[in-house]
């Protein structure tokens, strides 16, 4: 992952966590999911019924990634 992507995840993504998944928040969740999974492109959902699981899974991945980053910096 590029340093600029890590910076975005640390500084910008938390501004959107826990908010209603639409518009700018949805775009941020899509970007975070893409970065955390190492994908080359965003995978948009076809049904709004999938957005809650998108948020839950992305939050889980983000928290795991953030903990790993902290562990790396503390070694």
N, CA, C and O of each residue as an XYZ file, in Angstrom:
300
protein
N       0.843     -1.178      0.000
C       0.000      0.000      0.000
C       0.891      1.246      0.000
O       1.888      1.315      0.719
N       0.514      2.215     -0.812
C       1.286      3.451     -0.912
C       1.163      4.262      0.386
O       0.168      4.164      1.104
N       2.191      5.060      0.665
C       2.175      5.904      1.863
C       1.007      6.881      1.844
O       0.404      7.147      2.884
N       0.681      7.419      0.663
C      -0.435      8.369      0.577
C      -1.765      7.689      0.900
O      -2.665      8.317      1.459
N      -1.891      6.404      0.550
C      -3.108      5.663      0.876
C      -3.182      5.393      2.380
O      -4.253      5.490      2.979
N      -2.057      5.057      2.982
C      -2.014      4.852      4.434
C      -2.387      6.146      5.152
O      -3.147      6.134      6.120
N      -1.849      7.248      4.674
C      -2.148      8.548      5.277
C      -3.641      8.840      5.183
O      -4.243      9.313      6.148
N      -4.241      8.563      4.031
C      -5.674      8.794      3.855
C      -6.474      7.941      4.844
O      -7.420      8.421      5.469
N      -6.082      6.669      4.977
C      -6.791      5.782      5.899
C      -6.694      6.269      7.343
O      -7.660      6.171      8.099
N      -5.546      6.787      7.720
C      -5.337      7.234      9.100
C      -5.983      8.594      9.368
O      -6.580      8.803     10.423
N      -5.862      9.509      8.419
C      -6.312     10.879      8.658
C      -7.720     11.189      8.171
O      -8.444     11.940      8.825
N      -8.116     10.632      7.050
C      -9.396     11.000      6.438
C     -10.533     10.009      6.703
O     -11.646     10.417      7.035
N     -10.261      8.735      6.560
C     -11.343      7.752      6.685
C     -12.082      7.829      8.022
O     -13.306      7.696      8.035
N     -11.390      8.040      9.152
C     -12.124      8.114     10.426
C     -13.205      9.208     10.468
O     -14.142      9.117     11.261
N     -13.081     10.218      9.637
C     -14.089     11.286      9.580
C     -15.441     10.762      9.080
O     -16.480     11.372      9.333
N     -15.420      9.638      8.376
C     -16.630      9.087      7.764
C     -17.198      7.880      8.510
O     -18.353      7.506      8.308
N     -16.386      7.280      9.366
C     -16.826      6.076     10.081
C     -18.044      6.374     10.941
O     -18.111      7.404     11.612
N     -19.001      5.462     10.909
C     -20.178      5.568     11.746
C     -21.266      6.497     11.225
O     -22.286      6.689     11.886
N     -21.059      7.067     10.063
C     -22.067      7.961      9.480
C     -22.933      7.199      8.486
O     -22.604      6.083      8.085
N     -24.036      7.812      8.096
C     -24.960      7.202      7.146
C     -24.245      6.938      5.822
O     -23.573      7.814      5.277
N     -24.401      5.722      5.320
C     -23.688      5.283      4.120
C     -24.407      5.776      2.863
O     -25.270      5.100      2.302
N     -24.014      6.979      2.447
C     -24.500      7.537      1.178
C     -23.583      8.684      0.790
O     -22.893      9.256      1.634
N     -23.582      9.009     -0.473
C     -22.784     10.127     -0.970
C     -21.293      9.994     -0.688
O     -20.667      8.987     -1.020
N     -20.740     11.029     -0.070
C     -19.309     11.086      0.210
C     -18.869      9.976      1.172
O     -17.767      9.441      1.051
N     -19.727      9.643      2.112
C     -19.426      8.580      3.074
C     -19.311      7.243      2.344
O     -18.379      6.478      2.591
N     -20.244      6.965      1.456
C     -20.221      5.727      0.676
C     -18.958      5.666     -0.169
O     -18.306      4.623     -0.222
N     -18.606      6.745     -0.819
C     -17.393      6.782     -1.633
C     -16.153      6.490     -0.780
O     -15.237      5.799     -1.225
N     -16.131      7.009      0.423
C     -15.001      6.772      1.325
C     -14.942      5.315      1.757
O     -13.859      4.735      1.839
N     -16.088      4.722      2.031
C     -16.114      3.305      2.398
C     -15.653      2.429      1.236
O     -14.911      1.467      1.434
N     -16.092      2.764      0.028
C     -15.639      2.007     -1.145
C     -14.114      2.108     -1.295
O     -13.445      1.106     -1.547
N     -13.577      3.312     -1.139
C     -12.133      3.504     -1.278
C     -11.380      2.746     -0.182
O     -10.379      2.084     -0.456
N     -11.859      2.845      1.042
C     -11.210      2.149      2.157
C     -11.241      0.637      1.933
O     -10.241     -0.047      2.151
N     -12.380      0.124      1.500
C     -12.490     -1.314      1.235
C     -11.482     -1.736      0.172
O     -10.797     -2.748      0.325
N     -11.394     -0.966     -0.895
C     -10.459     -1.271     -1.976
C      -9.023     -1.299     -1.447
O      -8.281     -2.243     -1.721
N      -8.631     -0.278     -0.698
C      -7.268     -0.195     -0.184
C      -6.961     -1.322      0.797
O      -5.903     -1.946      0.717
N      -7.871     -1.580      1.708
C      -7.642     -2.594      2.742
C      -7.577     -4.004      2.177
O      -6.897     -4.870      2.728
N      -8.284     -4.233      1.076
C      -8.264     -5.557      0.446
C      -7.172     -5.685     -0.611
O      -6.931     -6.773     -1.134
N      -6.510     -4.567     -0.925
C      -5.460     -4.611     -1.935
C      -5.994     -4.741     -3.350
O      -5.295     -5.222     -4.242
N      -7.225     -4.316     -3.555
C      -7.831     -4.387     -4.880
C      -7.353     -3.226     -5.737
O      -6.933     -2.193     -5.215
N      -7.415     -3.397     -7.052
C      -6.995     -2.339     -7.968
C      -8.146     -1.407     -8.347
O      -7.918     -0.335     -8.908
N      -9.382     -1.811     -8.041
C     -10.525     -0.942     -8.343
C     -11.632     -1.154     -7.323
O     -11.685     -2.169     -6.628
N     -12.504     -0.175     -7.255
C     -13.640     -0.201     -6.334
C     -14.677     -1.192     -6.843
O     -14.925     -1.285     -8.045
N     -15.282     -1.930     -5.915
C     -16.342     -2.875     -6.267
C     -17.654     -2.356     -5.696
O     -17.984     -2.594     -4.535
N     -18.395     -1.641     -6.541
C     -19.664     -1.049     -6.109
C     -20.714     -2.130     -5.930
O     -20.684     -3.168     -6.591
N     -21.642     -1.865     -5.022
C     -22.749     -2.783     -4.757
C     -23.927     -2.419     -5.647
O     -24.148     -1.250     -5.963
N     -24.674     -3.432     -6.042
C     -25.824     -3.201     -6.918
C     -27.085     -2.932     -6.135
O     -28.068     -2.443     -6.693
N     -27.077     -3.241     -4.852
C     -28.280     -3.082     -4.027
C     -27.919     -2.353     -2.736
O     -26.921     -2.667     -2.086
N     -28.740     -1.387     -2.382
C     -28.474     -0.647     -1.146
C     -28.589     -1.548      0.087
O     -28.111     -1.192      1.164
N     -29.218     -2.703     -0.070
C     -29.340     -3.644      1.044
C     -27.972     -4.215      1.445
O     -27.834     -4.787      2.527
N     -26.974     -4.065      0.589
C     -25.631     -4.588      0.874
C     -24.728     -3.568      1.570
O     -23.603     -3.899      1.945
N     -25.201     -2.346      1.746
C     -24.347     -1.294      2.278
C     -24.021     -1.467      3.753
O     -22.923     -1.118      4.188
N     -24.946     -1.993      4.515
C     -24.677     -2.223      5.937
C     -23.547     -3.234      6.113
O     -22.667     -3.042      6.951
N     -23.568     -4.309      5.326
C     -22.497     -5.301      5.432
C     -21.181     -4.727      4.904
O     -20.115     -5.067      5.417
N     -21.238     -3.873      3.901
C     -20.041     -3.181      3.410
C     -19.412     -2.387      4.551
O     -18.206     -2.474      4.783
N     -20.230     -1.613      5.262
C     -19.723     -0.791      6.367
C     -19.153     -1.665      7.480
O     -18.069     -1.380      7.990
N     -19.854     -2.706      7.858
C     -19.397     -3.582      8.943
C     -18.066     -4.246      8.607
O     -17.137     -4.249      9.414
N     -17.993     -4.795      7.428
C     -16.776     -5.499      7.020
C     -15.613     -4.531      6.852
O     -14.487     -4.840      7.243
N     -15.872     -3.375      6.280
C     -14.806     -2.391      6.090
C     -14.321     -1.876      7.438
O     -13.117     -1.700      7.631
N     -15.228     -1.632      8.367
C     -14.823     -1.217      9.713
C     -13.970     -2.289     10.379
O     -12.972     -1.975     11.028
N     -14.355     -3.547     10.222
C     -13.588     -4.657     10.806
C     -12.183     -4.706     10.205
O     -11.194     -4.802     10.931
N     -12.102     -4.640      8.877
C     -10.806     -4.654      8.202
C      -9.949     -3.456      8.611
O      -8.742     -3.582      8.813
N     -10.586     -2.303      8.728
C      -9.875     -1.084      9.092
C      -9.291     -1.194     10.502
O      -8.128     -0.857     10.722
N     -10.089     -1.661     11.443
C      -9.617     -1.798     12.819
C      -8.459     -2.786     12.917
O      -7.504     -2.561     13.661
N      -8.547     -3.873     12.171
C      -7.466     -4.867     12.140
C      -6.208     -4.246     11.530
O      -5.112     -4.406     12.068
N      -6.361     -3.551     10.426
C      -5.229     -2.899      9.765
C      -4.594     -1.851     10.674
O      -3.370     -1.782     10.782
N      -5.414     -1.044     11.321
C      -4.925      0.005     12.206
C      -4.129     -0.589     13.364
O      -3.085     -0.059     13.744
N      -4.621     -1.682     13.919
C      -3.892     -2.347     15.004
C      -2.548     -2.873     14.515
O      -1.543     -2.760     15.218
N      -2.524     -3.447     13.317
C      -1.267     -3.938     12.743
C      -0.280     -2.800     12.521
O       0.917     -2.958     12.761
N      -0.778     -1.656     12.062
C       0.086     -0.486     11.859
C       0.678     -0.017     13.187
O       1.859      0.325     13.251
N      -0.124      0.000     14.234
C       0.359      0.414     15.548
C       1.398     -0.576     16.062
O       2.414     -0.182     16.634
N       1.134     -1.860     15.853
C       2.080     -2.895     16.313
C       3.418     -2.753     15.596
O       4.472     -2.892     16.218
N       3.385     -2.479     14.298
C       4.604     -2.313     13.505
C       5.416     -1.124     14.009
O       6.640     -1.201     14.115
N       4.729     -0.025     14.320
C       5.422      1.184     14.758
C       5.936      1.084     16.186
O       6.833      1.831     16.577
N       5.376      0.167     16.966
C       5.808      0.002     18.359
C       6.945     -0.992     18.516
O       7.523     -1.107     19.597
N       7.273     -1.710     17.451
C       8.353     -2.701     17.520
C       9.708     -2.046     17.464
O      10.729     -2.733     17.511
